Amino acid sequence: MFKSLLLSTLLFASLGAQEPAQWGENVTGVVTRFQTGTKEIALTLDACGGSPRSSQYDAELIDFLIQNRIPATLFINARWIDTNPEIFARLATNPLFEIGNHGTEHRPLSVNGKSVYNIAGTASAEEVTKEIEGNSKKIEKLTGKRPAFFRSGTAYYDEIAVDIAHKTGVEIGGFAIIADAGATLPSDEVSHRIKNARSGDIIIAHMNHPESGTREGIIDALTALRKEGFSFVRLSDVKQRLKRVE
């Protein structure tokens, strides 16, 4: 065990010493789509936490998904879990939903401290690992299951940090469709963006801003897409068909 830990430490240190060449949402190694021969889409919802506003819960949105048997992958931050333990427990035991890791402190994933949206990223391989593992261990302790997917705060990465994440055993849950731009868009724009999704797309939106236009836009779009014959999947349902950015 000590030898394995030492090798892991040396490996991450070696990766962290490299100079990244990429920075963004769709860097090498991030999953954005999946292969499919049918009309199916993956809906993912983030819950960020860290402030009273960001720690809210859109119960009406989740109730709509439950009532209509629409599965989704929920990327949940450690701080949101701490604020909403009972809600998290209910979500984690609902087979419609898969719990993804949205980070421990909701930081961009960087090996050299890059920032975006005035949020400082992790600054070393060690901090990258801590940002992933802190919440992975929390989720595993609460649910008995280690999350298979990770999405950083802001969904920004460098390619070295993505490589480190892969070596911790998680896929990076990116997206092809940004539905609500951090829960800032009106409902008609949210709906429009989702309705433009193609088979195999991964959609990102938020489940922690009931005051926004996200819920109304999602409900309108998903209702229309289902009438067109689309179905929805969790990321784990298509894990063998995921497509990483090359």
C-alpha positions in Angstrom: 0.0 0.0 0.0 2.8 2.4 0.9 4.6 1.6 -2.4 1.3 2.2 -4.4 0.8 5.6 -2.6 4.5 6.6 -3.2 4.1 5.7 -6.9 0.9 7.7 -7.2 2.5 10.7 -5.5 5.5 10.6 -7.8 3.2 10.2 -10.8 1.1 13.2 -9.9 4.1 15.3 -9.1 5.6 14.5 -12.5 2.3 15.5 -14.2 2.1 18.7 -12.2 5.5 19.7 -13.3 4.5 19.8 -16.9 3.4 23.0 -18.5 -0.1 22.9 -19.8 -0.9 24.2 -23.3 -4.7 24.3 -23.1 -7.2 26.1 -20.9 -11.0 26.0 -21.3 -14.1 23.9 -21.2 -13.3 21.6 -24.1 -9.7 20.6 -23.7 -8.2 17.3 -24.6 -9.8 14.4 -22.6 -13.1 16.1 -21.7 -16.2 14.1 -22.6 -18.7 16.2 -24.5 -20.9 13.7 -26.5 -21.6 10.0 -26.8 -22.1 7.7 -29.7 -25.7 6.6 -30.4 -27.8 5.3 -33.2 -31.0 6.4 -31.6 -32.6 9.7 -30.5 -31.2 10.1 -27.1 -29.6 12.9 -25.1 -27.9 13.1 -21.7 -29.2 15.8 -19.3 -26.8 16.9 -16.6 -27.6 19.4 -13.8 -25.2 21.2 -11.5 -25.6 22.2 -7.9 -22.8 24.5 -6.8 -23.3 25.7 -3.2 -21.0 28.1 -1.3 -23.6 30.9 -0.8 -27.3 31.0 0.2 -28.2 31.8 -3.5 -26.0 29.0 -4.9 -27.2 26.5 -2.3 -30.9 26.6 -3.3 -32.8 23.7 -4.7 -35.2 23.7 -7.6 -37.7 21.2 -6.3 -40.2 21.8 -9.0 -37.6 20.9 -11.7 -36.6 17.7 -10.0 -40.3 16.8 -9.4 -40.9 17.3 -13.1 -38.1 14.8 -13.9 -39.4 12.3 -11.4 -43.0 12.5 -12.5 -42.0 12.1 -16.2 -39.4 9.4 -15.5 -36.6 11.5 -17.1 -33.1 10.4 -15.8 -30.3 12.8 -15.3 -26.7 13.0 -14.0 -26.6 15.5 -11.0 -23.2 17.1 -10.5 -23.2 18.2 -6.8 -20.6 20.2 -5.0 -19.5 19.3 -1.4 -20.8 22.6 -0.1 -24.2 22.1 -1.5 -24.3 18.6 0.1 -23.4 20.2 3.5 -26.2 22.7 3.2 -28.8 20.2 1.9 -28.0 16.8 3.5 -31.6 15.5 3.5 -32.3 16.5 -0.1 -29.0 15.0 -1.2 -29.9 11.7 0.5 -33.2 11.6 -1.3 -31.6 12.3 -4.7 -28.9 9.8 -4.1 -31.3 7.0 -3.5 -33.5 7.8 -6.5 -32.6 5.4 -9.3 -33.5 8.0 -11.9 -30.5 10.0 -10.9 -26.7 9.5 -10.9 -24.6 11.5 -8.6 -21.6 13.2 -10.2 -18.8 15.1 -8.4 -18.9 18.9 -8.8 -15.8 19.4 -6.7 -14.9 20.1 -3.1 -14.5 23.9 -3.3 -16.0 24.5 -6.8 -12.6 25.5 -8.3 -11.4 25.4 -11.9 -9.0 22.5 -12.4 -5.5 23.8 -13.1 -2.0 22.7 -12.2 -0.7 26.3 -12.1 -3.4 28.4 -10.5 -5.2 29.7 -13.6 -8.4 31.7 -13.0 -11.6 32.2 -14.8 -14.7 34.3 -13.9 -12.5 35.7 -11.0 -12.4 32.2 -9.4 -8.9 31.0 -8.7 -8.1 27.5 -9.9 -6.2 24.8 -8.2 -2.5 25.5 -8.3 -0.8 22.1 -8.3 -1.3 18.4 -9.0 -1.8 18.0 -5.3 -4.6 20.6 -5.2 -6.2 19.0 -8.4 -6.3 15.7 -6.6 -7.7 17.3 -3.4 -10.4 19.1 -5.3 -11.6 15.8 -6.8 -10.9 13.4 -3.9 -12.4 15.5 -1.1 -15.9 15.4 -2.6 -15.5 11.9 -4.1 -14.8 10.5 -0.6 -17.7 12.5 0.9 -20.2 11.2 -1.7 -18.9 7.6 -1.3 -19.2 7.8 2.4 -22.8 9.1 2.2 -24.0 6.8 -0.6 -21.7 3.8 -0.6 -20.8 4.5 -4.2 -17.8 6.5 -5.6 -18.8 8.9 -8.4 -17.6 8.0 -11.8 -17.9 11.5 -13.3 -16.3 14.8 -12.3 -17.1 18.4 -13.4 -15.0 21.2 -12.0 -16.4 24.5 -10.7 -16.8 26.7 -13.9 -16.1 23.6 -16.0 -12.6 24.9 -16.9 -9.6 22.7 -17.1 -6.1 22.4 -18.4 -5.2 19.1 -20.1 -2.7 18.1 -17.5 -5.3 18.4 -14.8 -7.7 16.3 -16.9 -5.0 13.7 -17.2 -4.6 13.7 -13.4 -8.4 13.4 -13.0 -8.4 10.3 -15.3 -5.7 8.7 -13.2 -7.9 9.1 -10.1 -10.5 7.0 -12.0 -13.1 9.7 -13.1 -14.3 10.8 -16.5 -14.6 14.6 -17.0 -18.2 15.4 -17.6 -18.2 18.1 -20.2 -21.1 19.1 -22.5 -22.1 20.0 -26.1 -25.0 22.3 -25.1 -24.8 25.0 -22.5 -28.5 25.4 -21.7 -28.6 28.2 -19.2 -25.2 29.9 -19.0 -24.9 29.5 -15.2 -28.7 30.0 -14.7 -28.5 33.5 -16.2 -30.7 33.0 -19.3 -34.4 33.6 -19.7 -36.6 30.6 -20.1 -37.2 31.0 -23.9 -33.4 31.0 -24.6 -32.9 28.0 -22.4 -35.7 26.1 -24.2 -34.3 27.2 -27.6 -30.8 25.9 -26.8 -32.0 22.5 -25.6 -34.4 22.0 -28.5 -31.3 22.4 -30.8 -29.6 19.4 -29.2 -28.6 16.5 -31.5 -28.6 12.8 -30.6 -25.6 12.1 -28.5 -25.3 15.6 -27.0 -24.6 16.2 -23.3 -26.5 19.2 -21.9 -25.5 21.2 -18.9 -28.0 23.3 -16.8 -28.5 24.0 -13.1 -30.8 22.6 -10.4 -29.8 25.2 -7.7 -31.5 28.4 -9.0 -35.3 28.1 -8.8 -35.5 31.9 -9.3 -34.0 31.7 -12.8 -35.6 30.8 -16.2 -33.9 27.4 -16.2 -36.7 25.3 -14.9 -39.4 26.7 -17.2 -37.0 26.4 -20.2 -36.0 22.8 -19.4 -39.6 21.7 -19.0 -40.7 23.3 -22.2 -37.8 21.8 -24.2 -37.9 18.3 -22.8 -41.6 18.1 -23.3 -41.1 19.0 -27.0 -38.2 16.7 -27.5 -40.0 13.7 -26.0 -42.9 14.3 -28.4 -40.2 14.1 -31.2 -39.2 10.7 -30.0 -36.1 11.6 -27.9 -35.2 9.7 -24.7 -32.8 10.7 -22.0 -29.9 8.9 -20.3 -27.5 9.2 -17.4 -23.8 9.4 -18.3 -23.2 6.0 -16.7 -25.8 4.5 -19.1 -23.6 5.4 -22.1 -20.2 5.1 -20.4 -18.8 2.7 -23.1 -19.9 5.1 -25.8 -18.6 8.4 -24.5 -16.5 10.6 -26.8 -13.5 12.5 -25.4 -12.2 15.6 -27.0 -9.0 14.7 -28.9 
